[in-house]
């Protein structure tokens, strides 16, 4: 039987709803968990050595452990591996990692005991989310250190309800009338082997990126209108002769957003031959990022619907020690996704620069009285700093490998490093796009009474309901925060969909 069944799949575009449905199904029918546990119990009685069930781990795999010590073996495994350091994984991401771990165990090839599995389900149901340090995994035998903190169950720390602080696990369990449980043979190994930290970060970022790529197109259209650019580069015929799917979708979005533009119509025959690349090549650049993110999404969807434990148990009773925990498939995809997202900020920063340059009738720095006022000069500095930081963050973590476990784990993926970097890149890109939104909206005000395309106009009106036009220096921080909120929610995209159609 394949490890992924159609009714068990989780997709990025409906990530949280799919996981809700999946966990609900496992509460109602944990049969796959029970069957795989039966195979582990059978293996315990066959007199053979089975890795991690009745042997040591990693470099100690050849050491047989007496039956009376098997529960202690699992406890020691979790405690010895819970050595993560650094900032804690945000609560929302830790919750996602927990849910993905439950989903993976529920596929029925890990042999976890029902008591341990039910405790994880209960944690998810009551929002009891273990605190997980973000650093310490090399992405090889899965995410051993981070997942060990998840696997402590009755030890360690839990997030508070609002996700602003952590508390000792013991007091949290007491409040819920729960006592720590004893890990059975194979339980600890099933909990800490797996790629759920890497895949949790990746799934979260790629889920957010589905909105972000559309926001990037919208902001490019706003900047194009403000700079009186040309609509010709988005002609459908251009992208039929170089038919990359991402570029075709971006060009279609641009045509939608620019529908009925008075600004572009007035300057259709102005004599300008070509726009700078940051305007003219939006489909090619944004589109390439979309295609890269689509590839990464395909990889991550396979991963979150896979069994990444070791050893694996199968229907005929075989217990096979292999390498499904190795993070290399994710590591490469994470690095690729990071580069793709970083490029969205890179080209957006160039458009911000153009908006401030005083071209085509716009005032320098987007205020009439500069000299006395600095205008929007400094937000471009911030965007430049974030883009530069992304250049370092986008360096591929997967090209490195440092052997661990006395050489037993002699090639590691470093995918967890790429995962943490990817989240940082996402947040930097969001802030750069927030600055483009702020400056593009300011620039569009100077094109009145001419109207931009209907999609751009609706987005601009939505922004102006919250953020005012400025003609004097002020505390920009507040407006940047308001702009960032627009980048992180659906309001702008919803306003366009109400006027025309939803962006693809």
PEJO-V921260 format. One record per residue. N is the residue number from 1. PSI is psi as a letter, one per 20 degrees, with the letter a starting at -180 (none if undefined). NEAR is the number of other C-alpha atoms within 8 Angstrom. Layout:
BEGIN
<<N	PSI	NEAR> <N	PSI	NEAR>>
END
This chain:
BEGIN
<<1	p	2> <2	q	4> <3	i	10> <4	p	9> <5	q	7> <6	h	5> <7	i	4> <8	j	9> <9	q	9> <10	p	12> <11	q	8> <12	g	10> <13	h	6> <14	k	8> <15	g	11> <16	h	6> <17	g	7> <18	g	11> <19	h	12> <20	g	8> <21	h	8> <22	g	11> <23	h	12> <24	g	8> <25	h	9> <26	h	9> <27	g	8> <28	h	6> <29	n	6> <30	k	10> <31	g	6> <32	h	10> <33	g	17> <34	g	12> <35	g	10> <36	h	16> <37	h	13> <38	h	9> <39	h	13> <40	g	13> <41	h	8> <42	g	9> <43	h	12> <44	h	10> <45	j	6> <46	i	6> <47	i	6> <48	r	6> <49	p	7> <50	p	9> <51	p	11> <52	i	11> <53	g	9> <54	k	14> <55	r	14> <56	a	14> <57	q	8> <58	c	8> <59	i	10> <60	j	8> <61	h	11> <62	i	7> <63	o	7> <64	p	9> <65	p	10> <66	q	7> <67	h	6> <68	i	5> <69	j	8> <70	h	13> <71	h	11> <72	h	7> <73	g	11> <74	g	15> <75	g	11> <76	h	8> <77	g	10> <78	g	15> <79	g	9> <80	h	7> <81	i	9> <82	m	13> <83	k	9> <84	q	13> <85	r	8> <86	a	7> <87	q	7> <88	q	8> <89	p	10> <90	q	7> <91	g	10> <92	h	7> <93	h	11> <94	h	13> <95	g	11> <96	g	9> <97	g	12> <98	g	13> <99	h	11> <100	h	12> <101	g	11> <102	g	12> <103	g	12> <104	g	13> <105	h	15> <106	i	11> <107	i	14> <108	k	13> <109	j	15> <110	h	16> <111	k	19> <112	q	13> <113	q	11> <114	h	9> <115	g	7> <116	g	11> <117	g	11> <118	h	8> <119	h	8> <120	g	10> <121	g	11> <122	g	8> <123	g	10> <124	g	12> <125	h	7> <126	j	6> <127	l	8> <128	n	9> <129	o	12> <130	q	13> <131	p	15> <132	o	12> <133	q	13> <134	i	12> <135	q	11> <136	i	10> <137	q	14> <138	j	12> <139	k	18> <140	f	15> <141	l	12> <142	b	17> <143	m	18> <144	g	14> <145	g	13> <146	g	18> <147	h	16> <148	h	14> <149	h	16> <150	h	12> <151	i	10> <152	h	11> <153	g	10> <154	j	10> <155	a	9> <156	b	11> <157	q	10> <158	q	13> <159	q	15> <160	r	9> <161	h	6> <162	i	6> <163	k	10> <164	i	7> <165	r	7> <166	q	10> <167	q	10> <168	p	10> <169	h	13> <170	g	8> <171	h	8> <172	g	10> <173	h	12> <174	g	9> <175	h	7> <176	j	6> <177	k	6> <178	q	7> <179	q	7> <180	q	8> <181	r	8> <182	p	6> <183	p	10> <184	r	10> <185	p	11> <186	i	12> <187	g	13> <188	g	14> <189	g	13> <190	h	14> <191	h	12> <192	h	15> <193	p	15> <194	r	18> <195	k	13> <196	h	14> <197	g	11> <198	g	14> <199	h	13> <200	g	12> <201	g	13> <202	g	12> <203	g	13> <204	g	9> <205	g	11> <206	h	12> <207	g	11> <208	h	8> <209	h	10> <210	h	9> <211	h	9> <212	h	11> <213	h	10> <214	g	11> <215	g	11> <216	g	12> <217	g	13> <218	g	12> <219	h	12> <220	g	12> <221	h	12> <222	g	13> <223	g	14> <224	g	11> <225	g	13> <226	h	12> <227	j	10> <228	l	10> <229	a	10> <230	q	11> <231	i	9> <232	h	5> <233	i	8> <234	j	12> <235	p	10> <236	h	9> <237	h	6> <238	g	9> <239	i	13> <240	h	8> <241	i	6> <242	m	6> <243	l	8> <244	p	10> <245	g	8> <246	g	14> <247	g	15> <248	g	14> <249	g	11> <250	g	14> <251	g	14> <252	g	10> <253	g	12> <254	g	12> <255	g	11> <256	g	11> <257	h	13> <258	j	14> <259	p	9> <260	k	7> <261	p	11> <262	h	10> <263	g	13> <264	h	13> <265	g	7> <266	h	8> <267	j	8> <268	h	7> <269	l	6> <270	i	6> <271	i	4> <272	p	6> <273	g	4> <274	q	6> <275	r	9> <276	q	6> <277	h	7> <278	i	10> <279	g	11> <280	h	11> <281	k	9> <282	g	14> <283	g	15> <284	g	9> <285	g	12> <286	h	16> <287	g	16> <288	h	13> <289	g	14> <290	g	11> <291	h	11> <292	g	11> <293	h	13> <294	g	8> <295	g	9> <296	h	13> <297	g	11> <298	g	8> <299	g	11> <300	h	13> <301	g	12> <302	g	8> <303	g	10> <304	i	11> <305	j	13> <306	r	10> <307	o	13> <308	k	12> <309	r	14> <310	p	15> <311	r	11> <312	q	12> <313	q	14> <314	r	10> <315	h	7> <316	j	4> <317	i	10> <318	p	7> <319	o	11> <320	p	8> <321	p	8> <322	b	7> <323	k	7> <324	i	9> <325	i	13> <326	p	14> <327	j	16> <328	g	12> <329	g	8> <330	g	13> <331	g	17> <332	g	11> <333	h	12> <334	g	14> <335	g	15> <336	g	12> <337	h	13> <338	g	14> <339	g	9> <340	g	13> <341	g	12> <342	h	15> <343	h	11> <344	h	13> <345	h	13> <346	g	9> <347	h	10> <348	h	14> <349	h	14> <350	h	9> <351	h	13> <352	g	14> <353	g	9> <354	h	10> <355	h	17> <356	i	13> <357	i	10> <358	k	12> <359	q	10> <360	k	6> <361	i	5> <362	q	12> <363	q	11> <364	p	11> <365	j	13> <366	k	14> <367	q	13> <368	h	7> <369	m	8> <370	q	10> <371	f	5> <372	h	5> <373	q	9> <374	i	10> <375	c	12> <376	k	11> <377	g	9> <378	h	8> <379	h	8> <380	h	12> <381	g	8> <382	g	9> <383	g	12> <384	g	9> <385	g	8> <386	h	11> <387	g	15> <388	g	8> <389	h	8> <390	h	11> <391	h	9> <392	g	7> <393	h	11> <394	i	13> <395	p	7> <396	o	9> <397	h	12> <398	i	13> <399	i	6> <400	q	8> <401	p	9> <402	o	7> <403	q	11> <404	r	8> <405	l	9> <406	k	7> <407	i	8> <408	g	9> <409	m	12> <410	i	9> <411	o	8> <412	q	15> <413	h	16> <414	k	16> <415	h	17> <416	h	14> <417	g	11> <418	h	14> <419	g	13> <420	g	10> <421	h	11> <422	g	17> <423	g	10> <424	g	9> <425	g	14> <426	g	13> <427	h	8> <428	g	12> <429	g	14> <430	g	12> <431	h	10> <432	g	15> <433	h	14> <434	h	13> <435	h	15> <436	g	14> <437	g	11> <438	g	11> <439	h	12> <440	h	14> <441	g	12> <442	g	11> <443	h	13> <444	h	11> <445	h	8> <446	i	7> <447	i	10> <448	q	7> <449	j	4> <450	q	7> <451	q	10> <452	a	13> <453	q	14> <454	h	14> <455	g	14> <456	g	14> <457	g	10> <458	g	11> <459	g	12> <460	g	9> <461	h	8> <462	g	11> <463	g	12> <464	i	10> <465	i	7> <466	h	7> <467	p	9> <468	q	6> <469	q	7> <470	q	7> <471	j	8> <472	q	8> <473	q	9> <474	r	4> <475	n	6> <476	h	7> <477	g	6> <478	g	7> <479	h	10> <480	g	11> <481	g	8> <482	g	10> <483	g	14> <484	h	13> <485	h	8> <486	h	12> <487	h	13> <488	i	8> <489	a	7> <490	j	9> <491	g	8> <492	g	13> <493	h	12> <494	h	9> <495	h	12> <496	g	17> <497	h	10> <498	h	8> <499	g	9> <500	e	9> <501	r	8> <502	p	9> <503	q	9> <504	none	6>>
END
